[in-house]
């Protein structure tokens, strides 16, 4: 999983070792309690109550009080409350000498005061591409950039096929034989020239060093130039579904690999030109299916959904830098939040959340620096991804 350390977290950890025994709670203890309520128990109202007590009773402890106001703003953001701006503004007004808190408060205020893109809800249209009764097609394919075609695995032949969404007819791109292996999870590059897919031979050798190993392959949309981009090995293999993401410049693919020895899962950035690999993020994924991912329009970030804790069943969304790794929180909420992806050509990320009691479609705007704004509802009762 990813680290969530900040000045607040460090102060809270320090409090565990410096707090006196007995008597009234110190401001450090109160801050630690609020963090525990927010991050472990998910009790946001309880965190607000503790933080408000700390701020009211210990205003003279300026560093702690300013940090508490920043955390209070964060909690109010999660609750969708306008009190977030008030908390951040109070940091600027009452604690101008606390530089770290002031910097974070200004950053959050700038993100919150940006207006949501009002065109996003009107841009989204839902239509059925294929039905579950179509046994020949694999629904884990992907659309072409023109929006009129859909690439998928043809399970009758084991090859790749393209569906004309207007006529419902499919044509083969690659010939296949189910007895030889499977071509899975195809996705078309944004420039419409290549298709990436996973190849799994029917009878791979135990050490995965057969003449035809599994791995990530690319092929032209006209069926030409079929080649391996990255082969699996005796110690690592790809996710059973291509749950990676093409970069918008069509030069890289973010893919999911599992290490059979360490049991770790890794997101790697693979060059389409020469197959060279850059590690982006390592985490535990017991299901070995891989998280959903999506590149930002400038390819500087990769949005990734990750479990908050092992076996928790709850997912949040983070940003992973493609320019040297490192993560930033994007959607951090006690609800279950599932990534849909970046809206092409915009600064908005779509995701699905059950925070209102039903699965709804939400969006959040992200600055070029990776700073998220406030999530806003796009469509109620919209189950797109589970």
C-alpha positions as CSV (number, residue, x, y, z in Angstrom):
1,X,0.0,0.0,0.0
2,X,1.1,3.6,-0.2
3,X,2.3,5.8,2.7
4,X,0.2,8.6,4.0
5,X,2.8,10.4,6.2
6,X,2.7,14.1,6.6
7,X,3.5,16.7,9.3
8,X,0.3,15.7,11.0
9,X,1.1,12.1,11.1
10,X,4.6,12.7,12.4
11,X,3.3,14.8,15.2
12,X,0.7,12.2,16.1
13,X,3.4,9.4,16.1
14,X,5.6,11.6,18.3
15,X,2.7,12.0,20.7
16,X,2.7,8.3,21.4
17,X,6.1,8.6,23.0
18,X,5.9,12.0,24.7
19,X,2.4,12.1,26.1
20,X,2.2,12.1,29.9
21,X,0.3,9.4,31.8
22,X,-2.9,10.4,33.5
23,X,-4.7,13.7,33.7
24,X,-6.2,15.8,30.9
25,X,-5.2,14.8,27.3
26,X,-2.4,16.9,25.9
27,X,-2.8,18.6,22.5
28,X,-0.5,16.0,21.0
29,X,-2.7,13.2,22.3
30,X,-5.8,14.9,21.0
31,X,-4.3,15.2,17.6
32,X,-3.3,11.6,17.6
33,X,-6.9,10.6,18.7
34,X,-8.4,12.6,15.8
35,X,-6.0,11.0,13.3
36,X,-7.0,7.6,14.6
37,X,-10.7,8.4,14.3
38,X,-10.2,9.7,10.7
39,X,-7.8,7.2,9.2
40,X,-8.5,3.9,11.2
41,X,-12.1,4.0,12.4
42,X,-13.4,6.2,9.6
43,X,-15.4,8.2,12.2
44,X,-15.2,11.6,10.6
45,X,-17.7,13.3,12.9
46,X,-15.8,12.0,15.9
47,X,-12.6,13.4,14.4
48,X,-14.3,16.8,13.9
49,X,-15.4,16.9,17.6
50,X,-11.9,16.1,18.9
51,X,-10.2,18.6,16.6
52,X,-12.6,21.4,17.5
53,X,-11.9,20.8,21.2
54,X,-8.2,20.9,20.6
55,X,-8.4,24.2,18.6
56,X,-10.7,25.8,21.2
57,X,-8.7,24.7,24.3
58,X,-5.1,24.9,23.1
59,X,-4.9,27.8,20.7
60,X,-1.7,28.9,22.4
61,X,0.0,25.7,21.1
62,X,0.4,27.3,17.8
63,X,2.0,24.6,15.7
64,X,-0.4,21.9,17.0
65,X,-3.4,24.1,16.6
66,X,-2.5,25.1,13.1
67,X,-1.9,21.5,12.1
68,X,-5.3,20.6,13.7
69,X,-7.0,23.2,11.6
70,X,-5.5,21.8,8.4
71,X,-6.6,18.3,9.4
72,X,-10.1,19.7,10.2
73,X,-10.2,21.1,6.7
74,X,-9.3,17.8,5.2
75,X,-12.0,16.0,7.2
76,X,-14.6,18.6,6.2
77,X,-13.5,18.1,2.5
78,X,-14.2,14.4,2.9
79,X,-17.6,15.2,4.4
80,X,-18.3,17.5,1.5
81,X,-18.7,20.5,3.9
82,X,-18.1,24.1,3.1
83,X,-16.4,24.4,6.5
84,X,-13.2,23.1,4.9
85,X,-12.6,26.6,3.4
86,X,-13.3,28.2,6.7
87,X,-10.7,26.0,8.5
88,X,-8.0,26.7,5.9
89,X,-8.8,30.4,5.9
90,X,-8.4,30.5,9.7
91,X,-4.9,29.0,9.4
92,X,-4.0,32.0,7.1
93,X,-5.6,34.6,9.4
94,X,-4.6,33.3,12.8
95,X,-1.4,31.4,12.3
96,X,0.6,33.1,9.6
97,X,3.8,32.2,11.4
98,X,3.2,28.4,10.9
99,X,4.8,28.1,7.4
100,X,4.1,24.4,6.8
101,X,0.4,24.7,7.8
102,X,0.0,27.9,5.8
103,X,1.5,26.4,2.7
104,X,-0.9,23.4,2.9
105,X,-3.9,25.6,3.7
106,X,-3.2,27.8,0.6
107,X,-2.8,24.8,-1.6
108,X,-6.0,23.3,-0.5
109,X,-7.9,26.6,-0.8
110,X,-6.6,27.0,-4.3
111,X,-7.9,23.6,-5.3
112,X,-11.3,24.1,-3.6
113,X,-12.0,27.4,-5.1
114,X,-11.6,26.2,-8.7
115,X,-15.1,25.7,-10.1
116,X,-16.1,22.1,-11.3
117,X,-16.4,21.7,-15.0
118,X,-20.1,22.1,-15.7
119,X,-19.8,20.4,-19.0
120,X,-18.7,17.0,-17.6
121,X,-22.2,15.6,-16.8
122,X,-23.5,16.6,-20.2
123,X,-20.5,15.0,-21.9
124,X,-21.3,11.6,-20.5
125,X,-23.6,9.3,-22.5
126,X,-24.3,5.7,-21.7
127,X,-25.0,3.1,-24.4
128,X,-24.7,-0.7,-24.6
129,X,-21.9,-1.9,-26.8
130,X,-22.4,-5.7,-26.4
131,X,-24.6,-8.0,-24.4
132,X,-23.7,-10.8,-22.0
133,X,-25.4,-13.2,-24.4
134,X,-22.7,-12.7,-27.0
135,X,-20.6,-15.8,-26.0
136,X,-18.0,-15.2,-28.8
137,X,-17.0,-11.8,-27.4
138,X,-14.9,-10.9,-24.4
139,X,-16.3,-7.8,-22.6
140,X,-12.8,-7.1,-21.2
141,X,-11.7,-5.5,-24.5
142,X,-11.7,-1.8,-25.3
143,X,-13.1,0.8,-27.7
144,X,-11.2,2.3,-30.7
145,X,-10.5,6.1,-30.5
146,X,-13.2,6.6,-33.2
147,X,-15.8,5.2,-30.8
148,X,-17.3,3.1,-33.6
149,X,-15.3,-0.1,-33.1
150,X,-14.5,-2.4,-30.1
151,X,-11.5,-4.9,-29.9
152,X,-12.1,-8.1,-28.1
153,X,-11.1,-11.8,-27.7
154,X,-13.1,-14.1,-29.9
155,X,-13.5,-17.2,-27.7
156,X,-14.6,-19.3,-30.6
157,X,-11.2,-19.0,-32.2
158,X,-8.8,-17.6,-29.5
159,X,-7.8,-14.7,-31.8
160,X,-8.5,-11.0,-31.6
161,X,-11.4,-9.5,-33.4
162,X,-12.9,-6.0,-34.0
163,X,-16.6,-5.4,-33.6
164,X,-18.4,-2.8,-35.7
165,X,-20.7,-1.3,-33.1
166,X,-23.1,0.0,-35.7
167,X,-23.6,-3.4,-37.5
168,X,-22.7,-5.8,-34.7
169,X,-20.4,-7.7,-37.0
170,X,-16.9,-8.7,-36.1
171,X,-13.8,-9.4,-38.2
172,X,-10.6,-11.2,-37.2
173,X,-7.4,-9.3,-36.6
174,X,-5.2,-12.2,-35.6
175,X,-5.8,-15.9,-36.3
176,X,-5.9,-18.0,-33.2
177,X,-6.3,-21.6,-31.9
178,X,-7.7,-22.1,-28.4
179,X,-5.5,-25.2,-28.1
180,X,-2.3,-23.1,-28.5
181,X,-3.3,-20.4,-26.0
182,X,-5.4,-17.3,-25.2
183,X,-5.2,-13.7,-26.2
184,X,-6.7,-11.6,-23.4
185,X,-7.6,-8.1,-22.4
186,X,-6.8,-6.2,-25.7
187,X,-6.7,-2.4,-25.6
188,X,-6.2,0.0,-28.5
189,X,-3.6,2.8,-28.3
190,X,-4.9,6.4,-28.3
191,X,-3.4,7.0,-31.8
192,X,-5.4,4.0,-33.1
193,X,-2.3,2.2,-34.5
194,X,-1.6,-0.6,-32.0
195,X,-3.4,-3.1,-29.8
196,X,-1.8,-4.4,-26.6
197,X,-2.9,-7.8,-25.3
198,X,-1.8,-10.6,-22.9
199,X,-0.7,-13.9,-24.4
200,X,-1.1,-17.1,-22.3
201,X,0.1,-20.3,-23.9
202,X,-2.1,-23.3,-23.2
203,X,0.7,-25.5,-21.8
204,X,3.5,-23.3,-20.5
205,X,6.5,-24.9,-19.0
206,X,6.7,-24.9,-15.2
207,X,9.6,-22.5,-15.2
208,X,7.9,-20.3,-17.8
209,X,10.9,-20.5,-20.1
210,X,9.2,-22.4,-22.9
211,X,9.7,-21.4,-26.5
212,X,6.4,-19.5,-26.4
213,X,6.1,-18.0,-22.9
214,X,3.3,-15.8,-21.6
215,X,3.7,-12.0,-21.7
216,X,2.5,-8.6,-23.0
217,X,2.3,-8.3,-26.8
218,X,1.4,-5.6,-29.3
219,X,0.0,-5.9,-32.8
220,X,-1.0,-3.4,-35.4
221,X,-4.7,-2.7,-35.8
222,X,-4.4,-4.1,-39.3
223,X,-3.0,-7.4,-37.8
224,X,0.7,-6.7,-38.8
225,X,3.8,-6.6,-36.6
226,X,2.6,-9.0,-33.9
227,X,5.5,-9.1,-31.3
228,X,6.4,-9.5,-27.7
229,X,6.8,-6.3,-25.7
230,X,7.7,-7.9,-22.4
231,X,7.9,-11.6,-21.6
232,X,7.0,-13.2,-18.3
233,X,9.7,-15.0,-16.4
234,X,10.2,-17.8,-13.8
235,X,9.6,-15.2,-11.0
236,X,7.1,-12.7,-12.4
237,X,4.0,-12.9,-14.5
238,X,1.3,-10.5,-15.8
239,X,-2.2,-9.9,-14.3
240,X,-4.7,-12.4,-15.7
241,X,-6.5,-9.4,-17.3
242,X,-4.9,-6.5,-19.0
243,X,-5.8,-4.0,-16.4
244,X,-3.1,-1.5,-17.4
245,X,-3.3,1.7,-19.3
246,X,-1.9,3.3,-22.5
247,X,-0.2,6.6,-22.2
248,X,-2.0,9.3,-24.2
249,X,1.1,9.7,-26.5
250,X,0.9,6.0,-27.2
251,X,4.5,5.5,-26.3
252,X,4.2,3.7,-23.0
253,X,1.9,1.1,-21.3
254,X,1.4,0.8,-17.5
255,X,1.1,-2.9,-16.8
256,X,0.5,-5.0,-13.8
257,X,3.0,-7.7,-12.9
258,X,3.0,-10.2,-10.0
259,X,6.2,-11.6,-8.3
260,X,5.8,-15.3,-7.6
261,X,8.6,-15.3,-5.0
262,X,7.9,-12.1,-3.0
263,X,4.1,-12.2,-3.6
264,X,4.3,-8.5,-4.4
265,X,2.4,-6.8,-7.2
266,X,4.2,-4.1,-9.3
267,X,3.0,-1.5,-11.7
268,X,5.6,-1.0,-14.4
269,X,5.8,1.5,-17.2
270,X,6.9,-0.2,-20.4
271,X,8.3,1.6,-23.5
272,X,6.5,0.5,-26.7
273,X,9.6,1.3,-28.7
274,X,12.1,-1.0,-27.0
275,X,10.3,-2.8,-24.1
276,X,12.4,-1.1,-21.4
277,X,10.7,-1.0,-18.1
278,X,10.4,1.6,-15.3
279,X,9.0,0.4,-11.9
280,X,6.3,2.8,-10.6
281,X,4.7,1.2,-7.6
282,X,4.9,-2.0,-5.5
283,X,2.1,-3.2,-3.3
284,X,0.3,-6.4,-2.1
285,X,-2.6,-7.7,-4.2
286,X,-3.8,-11.0,-2.9
287,X,-6.3,-11.5,-5.7
288,X,-3.6,-11.1,-8.4
289,X,-6.1,-9.4,-10.7
290,X,-4.6,-6.0,-10.7
291,X,-6.1,-2.6,-10.0
292,X,-7.7,-0.3,-12.6
293,X,-5.3,2.4,-13.9
294,X,-5.6,5.5,-16.1
295,X,-3.1,8.0,-17.4
296,X,-3.5,11.8,-17.0
297,X,-3.9,13.7,-20.3
298,X,-0.2,14.9,-20.0
299,X,1.0,11.4,-18.9
300,X,2.6,12.9,-15.8
301,X,0.5,10.8,-13.5
302,X,-1.2,7.4,-13.3
303,X,-4.4,7.2,-11.3
304,X,-4.5,3.9,-9.5
305,X,-7.1,2.3,-7.2
306,X,-5.7,0.5,-4.2
307,X,-7.1,-1.3,-1.2
308,X,-6.9,0.9,1.9
309,X,-5.8,-2.2,4.0
310,X,-5.4,-5.9,3.1
311,X,-8.7,-7.7,3.1
312,X,-10.5,-4.5,3.9
313,X,-12.6,-4.6,0.7
314,X,-12.5,-0.8,0.6
315,X,-10.6,1.0,-2.2
316,X,-9.3,4.5,-2.5
317,X,-7.6,6.2,-5.5
318,X,-4.0,7.6,-5.6
319,X,-1.9,9.3,-8.2
320,X,1.5,7.8,-9.1
321,X,4.1,9.9,-10.7
322,X,5.5,8.6,-14.0
323,X,8.5,10.9,-13.6
324,X,10.2,9.1,-10.8
325,X,7.5,7.4,-8.8
326,X,5.9,8.6,-5.5
327,X,2.2,8.8,-4.7
328,X,-0.3,11.5,-3.9
329,X,-3.8,10.9,-2.5
330,X,-6.6,11.6,-5.0
331,X,-9.8,10.2,-3.5
332,X,-9.6,9.4,0.2
333,X,-12.9,8.6,1.8
334,X,-14.4,6.0,4.2
335,X,-16.6,4.8,1.3
336,X,-15.6,2.4,-1.5
337,X,-14.3,4.4,-4.4
338,X,-13.6,2.7,-7.8
339,X,-11.7,4.3,-10.6
340,X,-13.3,4.8,-14.0
341,X,-10.6,6.9,-15.6
342,X,-9.6,10.3,-16.8
343,X,-12.1,12.2,-19.0
344,X,-10.1,12.7,-22.3
345,X,-8.9,16.2,-22.8
346,X,-9.9,17.4,-19.4
347,X,-8.5,17.7,-15.8
348,X,-11.3,15.5,-14.4
349,X,-11.1,11.9,-13.2
350,X,-14.3,9.8,-13.1
351,X,-14.9,7.3,-10.3
352,X,-17.7,5.4,-8.8
353,X,-18.6,5.6,-5.1
354,X,-21.1,4.1,-2.7
355,X,-20.7,7.1,-0.3
356,X,-24.4,8.0,-0.6
357,X,-25.7,4.5,0.1
358,X,-25.9,3.6,-3.6
359,X,-23.4,3.3,-6.4
360,X,-23.1,6.8,-8.1
361,X,-20.8,8.3,-10.6
362,X,-18.5,11.1,-9.3
363,X,-15.8,13.3,-10.7
364,X,-12.8,15.1,-9.2
365,X,-10.7,17.8,-10.9
366,X,-6.9,17.6,-10.6
367,X,-4.3,20.3,-11.1
368,X,-1.2,19.8,-13.2
369,X,0.7,19.4,-10.0
370,X,-1.6,16.6,-8.9
371,X,-3.6,18.6,-6.4
372,X,-7.2,17.3,-6.2
373,X,-10.3,19.6,-5.9
374,X,-13.5,18.7,-4.2
375,X,-15.4,15.6,-5.6
376,X,-18.7,16.3,-7.1
377,X,-21.6,14.1,-8.2
378,X,-22.1,13.5,-11.9
379,X,-24.9,10.9,-12.0
380,X,-26.9,9.1,-9.3
381,X,-27.6,5.3,-9.5
382,X,-25.0,4.7,-12.1
383,X,-23.3,1.2,-11.7
384,X,-20.4,1.1,-14.2
385,X,-17.7,-0.8,-12.4
386,X,-17.6,-3.1,-9.4
